[in-house]
């Protein structure tokens, strides 16, 4: 009578073990994306859904031909959640979804030790132009040109916490579309949700900058866990 009980116990243990093994067997997120940008480093910024203002930023790298997680941190998104980057409108306080390059880093503080990424130091004359009528739309300007109104630009030095350190996200950057949006960055957390950027704690931002290698062509993928803006679509 004891042998069937032992067999049943073994089968139950095997069954529970196989159920528990499922999630760990799932391929890493970069392997499930439609595109990773072609480099060997990638940052993912994933929110549960388009109405979310929080989620997770994870940075990945290729090791031995496989994607491996290099670090992770809680993330904040736009005050009004996320929106499809291809149709997003300026002034909506939404974080644009999509896959983007990371042109350069900047900050009010010095670059973290070990940083090899191009890093631009903020000065009193540093502005980011968001004026749709300016030739400098969605560009760093220093000093601010006459056709870029101060009311339609960010005086970078004024954001001592958020822009202590940051990475420019290449949304609407290479060929800017007016009214699509300007000044989208990965930066240090402020008091709460962002105006459309992605933000992480200060220590995570420092770690990302020391990790990012321009030779490895890092990109950032921003999206939701599922639906039309699912991160796996990009």
Protein Blocks (a to p, Z undefined) as FASTA:
>chain_A
ZZmmmmmmmmmmmmmmmmmmmmmmpccfklmpfbeolpabdcddddfblmbcbdcddddd
deehiacdfbdcdddddfklpadfklpcehklpacedddddfbacdfbdcdehiabdcdd
ddfklccdfbfkbckgoiacddddfklcfklcccfklmmmlmmpccddfehklmccehkb
ghiacddddfbdcehiacddfklmmmmmmmpcfklopadddddfedjklfklZZ
